[in-house]
C-alpha cells in the first residue's frame, strides 16, 4: 500500500512538474480493543465538562421564567421579553467565540477563559437569589449574572466539540464517530436530568420561603465550576492546534472586495461575486500556491473555488429565511408555554404533581422515542411512495409547527375559561357578598336594576359557568374614581336580628374588581386581587378580611392539619414553610401584610350612608392545597437577623376556622365575622380554579412539537451540513445558530408591541404566520433550490440535480466533522444523532 501511494505521488510530480508533500500513512483503528488502547484519554475530560456545562445551563434556564415572575416581580410580558432576549444573547455570541478561538487565542484558551466568566455569572445569579424579594440588589445583580452567562455559554458553544475532535488523528475516524456519540449523549443526559431535577430543587422550601431558587441556581453554579475544573484536568495532555484565519472574516473580506470591484467594473459577470477575481492574482497569493501544490495542478485557483463556495453559501442562506419563524414558535416552550402551564391543573394524583417547568423533560424523553420510530417505520414507509429530501422533510416539520400552535391555541381557549375577567380602564366589577346566615339581600342600583343575593352566597365572574358579577361603567371616560349609591333590603331574617344593618351604602369605585360584603356587624367593601398564583407548584391564592367585633388586627397563621409531623400541642411550625403561612402586621423593615384599613379616612362618604364599619383587609398570599386551620398568632415568626424559632416557641390561639381546598389556581377571600373570640367563616371565590390538565394538554402539544422538531430541526441541520461546501461548513453552522437569535427576537418584538390581549389569539396568529412562511419555503424548494454534491475536499461540485441525492466521500469524514463543529451547534441534545447519521449516508440511501 505504501509503495502504491509513493508511485502515485511520483507520477503526479512528474506530470505536473511540482513536488507534493510526503504522504504519511496511519493505521486505522477499528477493533474495540485497538480503539481502547489508542483512545485519547483527555477526551473524557471534555465529555465530562460538557455534561456539567449543559446541566448548569439547562438547570438554570428551566426555572428562570418562574424566577422572573415570582422573585423579580416582572409581569408575564416582561418575563417573556427578558427570557427570550437572554436566548438571543446566548445564540449571537457563538459567532464571537468562534472569531476569538479561530483567529486569536485558539480553542483551548477560549474555553478556559470563557468558562471562568460563565462560572462567575452562575455564582452571581445564585448569590442574588439568596436575598429576599425586596432587596435593592434586584434586579440589577440578577441581570448582570444572566448577561455574563449569555456571553459564557455562547462563547464556549462553538469550541468544545471542535476541540474534542482536535484530539483525534487520521486513522481514528471510527473513534471520532464514537466520541461525538458520547459527546452528544452527555449533552442530552445533562439537559434531560437538569430539566427534571431543577424544578424539584426550586419547589423545595428553604431560607424561610416555600421555594428554593438559591438551590435551583446554586447547583448549576457548582456544576459549572466543576466543569471548568474537569476541563483543566487534561490541560497538560491536550493537543492544542494554533489559531487559524477565521472563515467568517475571510468570507466577509471576499464579499466586500467583490462588491467594490463590481461597482468599479464596467464588465458584466454571471454572478456579482465573480468580480472578486478582477483584482486577484494567483501567483502572489500564498493560499493559491499552497492549493496548487496540494492538488498537483498549477492551473487551479483556490480563490475561484472559494468564491464558488461562497455562492453556494448564499444559496443555502436564502433557504434559511423561513427558519427564524420556526424558532419563534419553538422557543416559546421555555417562556410563553410555561406561563400557560402555570394556568393549568398540574395534579397527576392526589399526591403527585407534574410541575410546569418539568414539561421540557417530557420533551427530551419523547424525542428519544421518536428517533427509532421515524428511522424504522415512518421514513422507510414514506420512501416507498416518493423520494424524501431534507427540504421536503423541513416543509413537513414547518406544517407540524403550525399545527402544534393551532392545538396550543385551542388549549388556551379552554384555559381562558378559568382566567379572571378584567374590567376596562373605565369600568369596575362589583361582587355582592351576603355573609348573613338566614337572610337574603335585595340590592338596588341607581338604574333600578335589582339583584337578590341568597344567604351565604357571593357573586363570581366565571366564563366557565357563565356567572357574572355587576359591571359598572364610570360616569365619564375621564373619571378615575366614582361613587355608586345602592339600597339594601333584607328578606327572610329573624325578627329584630339585623335591624341595625344599613339600608343604604355608597360604593367607592375605581377601575378594578371589588366586593361589597353584608355582614352581621355591618356593610363594608374591599378590592380583590384577581391574580392567579405564579409559583408553579399548584397553589391557590388566599386573602383575608377581619370583620369581627372588635376587629382583630394582629398576626395570623394558616397551619397545615395534614402535615406528616403535625403536633396538636404545637400545630404551627414556621420552620416548614410549605406547612405554615403567616400574615404579619409589622415586619422588621416597617412593612406589613395589610392591604387597607376600612374605613379609609381619606375617602368621601355620604353622611346618609352607613359606610363606617371597621375591618381590615389582608393581602393575598399563595397557599398550597391541603387541609388548613387559621390561628391568631401572638408571636412574630420571622425576624430579620434572627433564626426562625421552632414550633415549640410559637404561641397561637385557634379561631375555630378550618378549610380544605385541593383545587389549584383559584383566588379566594376568607372573611371573619361575628365576635373575635368565635368568628364565623365566609369564603368568596374571586377567580375559578384551574381545570385543564397539564398532562393531557401538553401531551397533545408536545407530540406535534417533537414531530416538527424531528422533521425541521434535525433535517434542517442535516440540510445545512450537506449543502455547504467543506470550506463553508463551519460558517453555515454558525449562521444556523444565528437564526435562533433572530427567531427569539421576533418573540421579543411581538411581545413588546403588545399586539394581542388574548393568548389564544396570539397562538393562532403564530400558527397562521408559520403556515404562510412554510408555504413560501415549499415554493422556494420547488422552483429555486437545486441540490449540490461535494465529492472531496477539493471543493469540486460533481453535479447539480434537483431530484438526485447527496453523496459524500467517507474518506473526508474526519476533516469535515472537525470543520462542522468549529462554530458550534444548536439543539445540542439531538444534534449528535444527526451527525452520526451523516456518516452513514451513501449514494443509494435517502437524504
N, C-alpha and C positions, 0 to 999 in steps of 0.2 A: 504494500500500500504506500509506504514512504517513497519507494523508488518510482512508482507511478506518478505521484504528486510532483516529485522533483523533475521528472521528464516533461510533465505538463508545463511546469513553470519555465523550464529551459526553452521549450518550444515557443511559448508566448514571448519570452525575452528576445529570441532570435527574430521572430516575425515582426515585432513592434519596435525593435531597437531600443528597448528600455530594460531596466533591471527591476524585478519585482522583489518585495520583501521576502525574507526567508519564511517558508511555510513550516509552522510548528504543529506537530500532531499531538493530540491529547487523548488519553484513554477515556472512553465513555463508561461511566459507572451506572449500571442498571440493576444489578442484583441487590437485594436488601442488605446483605452482609457487607458488600463492597461500598454501598452508599453510606451505611452507618459508620464505617471506618473513615471514610473521606469527608463526612459531613462537616461543614464549618460550624463548630460548636458555638461560635459567637451569635449565630442566628437565633439561638434560644433566648438570648438576652433581648433581641429585637422583638421576637414574638411575645415574650412576657411583658415587655414595655408597651406594646400595642394593646394587649388585653387590659392592662391597668389604665392606660390613657383613655380607651373607649369606655371603660367602666366609669371613669371620672367624668367624662364629657356627658354621656347619656344619663348618668345618675343625677348630675346637676340639672341638666336640661329637662328631664322628665317632670320635676316638681317646680320648675321655675315659674310657670304661669300662675300656679296657686300662691307662690310666694309674692308675686307682684300684686295679686288681688288682695291677699289677707294680711300681709305684713307691710308692704309699701303702700297699701290702700289705693292702688291705681284702679281706675274704672275698667270695665271689660274692654272697652275700645282702646284705652291707653295701654293695657296689658298686652293686647294683640299687637298694637303698633310696636311696642318695645321688644316683645318676644321675636317678632319677625324681622325687626331691624337688627337684632342680635344675630339672627341667622344670616342676614345679608352680609354682615361683617365677617362671619365665620367662613363664608364662601367667596368673598372677594379677596381675602388675604392670602389664599394659597398661591395666587399668582406672584405676590410679593415674596413669599417664602421661596418659591422656585427661582426667582431672579437672584435673590441673595445666595441661595445654595449653589446654583449653576454658574453664576457669574462672578462671585466674590469669595466666599469663605468655605464653600463645599458643604456637602450634606451633613457630615458628622458634626461640625461646629454649629451649623444652623439648628440641628435637632437639640444639641446640648443647651445653647443659649436660650432658644425659644422655649424649651421645656422648663427651664428655671423661671422664665417670665410667666408661663402657663401655670405653674405651681403657685407662684405668688398671687396670681389672680384668684385661684381657687381658695387659697388661705384668706385673702381679703374678704371674699364673699362669705366664707364660713364665720369669720370673726364678726362681720357686720350683722349676721343673722342672730348672734347671741344677744344683741341689745334689744330692748323692748321696742314696741312699735312706735312709741312717742319719742324715741331718741333722735337727737338732731343730726346724727350721722346718716340717717335715712333721708332720701335715697342715694345720697352722693357717694357714700362708700360702696354701696351695692353696685351702683352703675360703674364706678371705677373698676371694681373687680371683674365685672362682666365684660367690659371693653378689653381689659387685659387678657381675659380668657379667649375672647374672639380673635385677637391677634395671635395668641398662643396656639390654639387648635388649628387655625388656618395656616400659620407659619410652618408647623411640622407636618401637616397633612400631605404635602407633595413629596416629602423627603424620606419618611421612614420605610415605606415599602421598596422604594428605589434603592435606598441604602442597603436593605436586606439583599436585594438582587445583586448588588455590587460584590457581595461576599462569595459569589459563585464564579466558577471559571468555565471556559469552553470544555465541553465533555461532561458537564454536570447539569445538562438540560433537564433530565428526569428529576434530579434532586431539586432544581429550581422550581419545577412544577409542583412538587410536593411541598416546598417551602411556602409558595403562595397559597396553597390549600390550607396549610397550617396557619398562615398569617391571617387569612380572611376568616377562618374558623374562630380564631382568637378574637377577632373583631366582633363577629356575630355573638360569640359567647359573652364577651364583656358587655355589649349593649343589651342583650336579652336579659342577662342576670340583673344588671343595674336597673333596667326599667321595671323589673318586678320588685326588687328589694327597696329601692329608694322611696317609693310611696309608703312602704311599711315603716321605714325609718321616720318619714315625715309624719305619719299618723300616730306615732308613739308620744305619750306625754313626757315632758322634760322641762326643767328650769321653771317649774310653776305654771307651764302652759300645757294645753291638751294637744299640742302638736310640737314637732321637734325638727324644725328646719336646720338648727345647728348640726344635728346628727346627719340629716339628709345631705347637707353641703360639706360637713366635716369629713365624712368617709371618702367622698370623691377627692377632697384635698389631700388626704393621706395617700390615696391611691396614686395621685399624680406625682407626689414626692417619691413614692416607691417606684413609679415608672421611670423617673429620672435616674434614680439610683441603679435600677436594673440595667438601664441603657449604658450607664457609665461603667458598669462592672466589666464590660468587654472592651473598654476603650483601648487597652494596650494591644489587643489582638485583631481589631477590626482592620479590614482593608479600606483605606481612605483615599479614593480617587481624587485628584486635584480638581478644582472647579474648571468648567469649560465655558465657552461662549454661550450665552443664553439664547435659546432659539426664539423666544419672544422678541428680544431686541433685534436679532438678525432679520426676522421677518418684517418687523416694523421699519428697519432701515431700507430694506429692499423695496417695500411698498412706497415709502416716501420718495426714494430715488426714482422709481418708475413713474410716479405722478409728476415729479419735477421734469423728467425727460419728456413725458407726453406733452406737458404744457409748452415746452420749448421746441419740440419737433413738429415739422410740417408733414412728415410722413405718417401714413396710417398703418397700424398693426392690427392683426387679428384680435388681440387682447391687449388692453392697456398696460398690463404687467410686462408685456414683451418689450416695452420701451426701456426697461431697466438695462437691457443688453446694449442699448445705443452707446453707452459710455463704458461698457465693461470690456476689459482686455484680459484674456486668459493667461497670457504669458507673464503678466505682472501680478497675478492672483495666486498666493501660495495654496489656497484650497483647490483651485483648479489643477495646479501642478501635482499636488498630492493625489487628487482624484484620478488623474490620468495614469499615474503610477499604479494606483490600486486596481484600476480597471484593466490596465495593459493596453491602452489606446490613447495615442496622442491627440486624436481629433475630437474627443469628447469634452464637454464643458460642464463643470459642476454647477455653475450658476444657472445655466439653462435648465438643467434638471431641477434645481432648486426653485426656479420660477414656475416650472410646471407643477411642482408640488404645492406652491402657494395657490396656484389656480385651482387645484383640486381641493385645497383647504377652503377657499372661498365658496366653492360649490357645496361643500359639506355644511359650512356655516349658514348658508341660506336655508338649508333644511333644518337648521337649529331654531329658526324664527318662531315656530309654534311651541317649542319646548318650555320657555318661561311660563306660558299659560298653564301648562301641565303642573309645573312646580307650584304655581299659585293655588292650585287645588290640593295637591298632595301635602304640602307643608302646613296646611291648616289643621292636620290631625294633632299637632302639638299645641295649638293655641285655640282656635275657634271650636274645633271638635271637642276639645277638653272642656271648654266653657259650656258647651252643650251637654256634655256628660255630667256636669255638676247639677244640671237641672233634671236629671233622671233618678229613678229609684235604683240604687246600686246593691240592693239585697239579693243574694243568691239563696240564702236560707235565713232562718231566724238568728243564726249566729255567725254567718259568713257574708262578707261584703266583697264586691269587685270594685275597687277604687277607680275613679275616672282616669287617673294617670297610670293605671296598670293596663289600660287597653292596648298600649303600644307593645306590651309583652305578648298579648294575644296575636297581634300582627306578625311579630317575629316567629312565633310558633307556626302560624298558618302558612307563612311563606315556605317554611321547611317542608310542609306537607304538599304545597302546590308544586314545588320543583319536580319531584318524581311523578306526580300526576300529569303534568304537562309533557314531561320528557317521554314518558312511557305510553301515554294514552292519547292526549289531545293532539300533540304535534304529529305522531305517526298517522293518525286517522285523517287529519286535515290535509296532510301532504299527499294523500292518495287522490284527493279531489283537485288540488291546484298547487302550484309552486308557492312555497312560503318564503318570502323575503323579509329582511328586517323592517323595511318600511311598511309592508303590509301588516306585520305584527304591531308596529307602532300605531298604525291607524286604528286597529282593534283596541289597543290599550287606551288610546285617546277617547274612543267611544265609551269604553268602560268607565273612564274617569268621569265623563259627562253623566253616565248612568248612576255612578256612586253618589254624585251630588244631587241628582234628582231624587234618589232614595233618601239622602240626608235631609232634603227639603221637606219630603213627606213626613219623615220622622219629626222634624221641627214643628210641623203643623199640629201634631199630637202633643208635643211638649208645650206649645203655646197655650193650650187649654188650661195648663196648671200654672202659668205665669201670671203675675199681678197685672191687672188692667190699670194703666196710669192715666191720670187726667191731663188735659191740655193745660197750657200756662194760664188760661183764664177760667179755669174750672176746678171744682172741688168735689170729691166723692165723700158722702156722709153716710155712715152706717149707724142706724139706730139700734141701741143695745139695751134690752129690757132685763134688768137684774132683779126684778121683783119675783117672788116665788109664786104668787097666786093671781096677780093682776095682769090683764092685757092693757097696753097703752096705745091710744089713738093719737097719732102725730099729724097736725095740720100745718101745712106750709102756706106762705103768703098767697100763692097761686091757687089756694083751696084744694091742692092735692092732699089726700089723706092716706096714711099708712097705719095699719094695725099690727102691732108687734106683740106676739104672744109672750107669756111668762117664760123667763129664762131663755130667750131667743135673741139672736143678733143677725143683722144683715151681712151678706158677703157678696163680693163680686167674683163670680166664677163663670168662665166661659164653658166649663165642662158641664155644669148643672144648669146653665142659663140664668142663674140668680144674679140680681144686681142690687147695689145699694142706691142711694139717692144722689143723682148727679145734678149739681147746682152750678149754673153759669154765673160769672161775675156780672154785675150790672152794666159794666162797660169794659171794652178791651184794654183801657188804660188803668183799670182798678187793680191794685195789687193786694188789697185787703178789703173785705166787706163783711157786713153783718146780716144774718138772716134770722128774723124773729119767728119762733114756732110756738104753737099752743099744744098743750098736753092734756089728754083726758084719760082718766083711769077707770077701767071697767072690770067687774068681777072681783073687786077687792073685798076683803073682810071689812065690815063696817068700822069706821073710825081708825083703821090701821095706818093708812097713809094720808091722813087729812093734811098733814103739814108739807107734803110734797108740792113743788111749784107747778102752776098751771101755765106759765109762760117761761120761755128761755130764749136768750139771744145767742145764736151760734156764731162764733167768731171764726172767719174763714180766710185762708189764703190758698193758693194752688197746692193741692196735696190730698191725702187720704185721712179722714177724721172719723172718730166715733163719738156719739153722744150717748152717754150712759145714764139710765134712770135707775138709781139705787135706792135702797131703803133709807139711806141717810141724806139723799138729795140728788140733784142732777149735776153732772159735770161732763166736760168734753176733753178729748185728747187727740193728738196727732199720731197716727200709726206709721211705722216704718215698714213698707211692704217688701223690703229687700230680702230675697231668699239667702240662706247661708251659702258661703262660697268655700268653706273649709275642705270640702271634698271627702268627708268621712261620714256622710249620711245624717248630718244634724238637722234639727228643726230650730226655728227662731222663737224665743220667748221674751216678751216684755211684761212688766208687772205694774199694776196700778194699786196703790194703797189708798183705799177709800173708806177706811174704818173710822170708828168713833171711839176714842180720838185717833187721829191719823198717825200711823206708825211711820217714823222717819229714821229708823236705824238701819243697820246692816241686815241683809237677807242671805240665806244659803239654800241651794237646792241640792239635796244629797241623795245618792242612788240607793234604793232599797234592795236591788237585786245584785249588788256587788258581791264578789266572791268572798271578801273578807269583812262583810257587814257585821258591825257590832252594835246591838241595840243600846248599849250603855254609852257608846261614843259613835253615833251614826254618821258624823261628818268627818271626812279625812282630807284635809287640804293638801296632803302630800300625794294624793291621787287625783290629778286634775280632771281625768275623764269621769270621775265619780263625784266630783264636787265643783259646783258652780256658785259663784257668790256675787253679790252686788253691794258695793261699799258707798257710804255717804261722805267719806272724807279720806281720800288716799294721801300718802305722804307727799305727793307732788302737788297737792292742792286741788286735784280734780275729784270728781265723783261720778256715779252711775245714774244720777237723777237727770231726767230729760227736762222737766219743768215742774215747778210747784204751783198748783192751782188754788186760789185764783192768782192770776198774774196782774199785779197792781198797775202795770203799765197799760193794760187794755182798757178800752172804754166800754162800759156795760150799762145797759138801760136800767134805771132805778126801778122800773116796773117789774123787771125780770129778776127772779131769784137765782142769780148766777154765781153765788159766792160759796158754794160747797167746797171746803178744803180737801185736797187729796194730793197725792204725789205720784208722778209718772216716772217709771224707771226704765232706762234704755234696754232695748232688745239685746239678747245675747244668744249665740248658738249653743244648743244643748243636744247631746247625743240621745238617741231614742232609748227608752227603758222605763223603769218604774221609779218614780221620784217622790220625795216628800219635802215640803217647804218648811224652813225653820227661821225663827228670829235669831239673829246671830249677835251675841254680846261682844265677841272679840273682833279684832282686826286680823284676818287670816294671813294677809300679806303685808309685810313692811319692808320698804327698800333698805337694803343693807343688813337685814336680819334673816336668819334661817327660818324657813317655813315651819311652824310648830307642828308637833304630832297631834293626832286626833284626840288624845287624852287631855290635851291642854285647851281644847276648843269647847266653849260653853254655848249651848244652843237651847232654844225653847221651841217646842213644837207648835205649829199653827193649827195642826189638825187637818191640814190640806195635803192631799196626795194626788198624783196624776200619773197615768200610764199612757205613753204615746210611743208607738212604734213606726209611724209614718215618717217619711223623710221630706225635707224641703218646705214644709208648711210654716206659716207665720202665725203665731198666737199672741193674744194679750190675756194675761191672767189678772183678774180683778179680785181684791179682797174687800168685802163689805161687811156691814154689821159691826159688832163690837170687836175691839182689838184682841181681846183675850180668846174669843171663839169666832174668828171671822168665817164668813161664807165664801165659797169659791164660785167664780163665774169665768167662763172661757169664751173669748171671741176669736174665731178663726178669720184672720185678715186675708190670707192667701192660701189656696188649696195646696195639698201635699203633692209630691212628685208621683206620677202614676205610670210613666213609660219605663219599662225595664231596660236598664243599661246593657244587659247581656243580649237580649233579643234584638234591640235596636242596633247595637254596634256589630252584632254578628252579620246582619244583612249588609251594613255599610262596609265592614271590613272585608267581606267576601268580594265585593265589587272593587274595593280599593286595592286589594292584594292582587287580584287578577289584572287590573290595569297597571299595577306596579310591575308585575311579572312581564307583561307584554311590552309596556312602554319604556320603563327604566332600564331593565336588563337588556332588552333588544336595542334600545337607543344607545346604550353603552357599547354594545356589540357593533352597531352600525358605525358609530363614530370611530371605533378602533379599526374596523376592517376597511373603511373607505378613505382613510387618511394615509398618505404616503408615509413610509417608515420615518422619514426625517421630520414629519409633522405630527406624529402620534402624541408626543408629549404635549404639544401646544393644543391639539384638539381636545385632549382630556382636561386641560386647564380651562378651556373655553366652555366645555361641557359643565364644569363646576360653576362657571360664571353665570350660566343660565339659571342656576338655583338662586343666586343672589338677585337676578332680575325678576324671577318669579315671586320671591318674597317681597320685593319692592312693590309689586302690583298689589299684594295684600295690604301692605302699609299704606299705599296711596288710597285705595278704595276705602279702607277703614278711617283714614284721616279725613277724607272728604265727607264721611258720614252720609253716604248715599242711600242707605237702607235703614229704616226703623224696625223692620221685621226681619229676623234672621232667616226665616224660611224663604222670603223673597230674595234675600242675598244668595242663598244656596241655589235657588232656581236660576238666578242671573249668572252665577258661575257655571252652572251646567250648560246653559244656552251659549255662553261665550266659548266654552271648550268645544261644544259641538260645531260651532261656526269655524273655529280655528282648525279643528281636525279635518273638517271638510276641505278647507283650503289646502291643508297639508296633503290630503289624498290627491287633490288635483295636481299639486306640485310633484308628487311621487309619480304620477302617471305621465304628465306632459313635460316635466322639466328635468328630473334627475335621471342619470344613467350610471350604472354601477361601474366602478373601476376595479381592476385586478392587478395586484402587485405580485411579481413572481420572486423577486430577490431584493437585496439591499442596494442594488444599483439604481433603484427607484424607477425602473422601466415599467411602463404600463403595457401589459401583454395584449389586452383587448378591451373594448368597451361594448357592452351589450345590455340592454335594459331587462332582458329575461334570463341572462345567464347567472351563474353563481360565483361567489368569490373563491379564489384559490390562493392559498398561502404556502410558501415553501417551508416545510418543517425545519429545515436547516437554519432558518433565521429566527427560530423561536426565542432563544436566549437574548439575542440582541434586541429584538422587537419588544420583548417583555420588559427589559430594563428601561427602554425608552418610554414605553407607555406609562410607566409609573413614576417617571421623573417629575411629573407635575401633579400627581395625586389622583384621588378617586372620590366619587360621591357614592352615597348609598353603600357605604363600606361593607355593611354586614352581608350584602348579597353579591357584591362585585366579584368575589373570589370564584363564585360558581360560573359566572360569565367567562372569566379569564381562563378557567380550566377547560371550558368548552371550546374556546378559540383554538387551542392546540389540537383539538380532535377533529376539526373540520377538514374534509378532503373534497376533491372536485365533484364527487358524486353524492355528497350529503347536502341537505337543505341548509340555507344560511339566511 
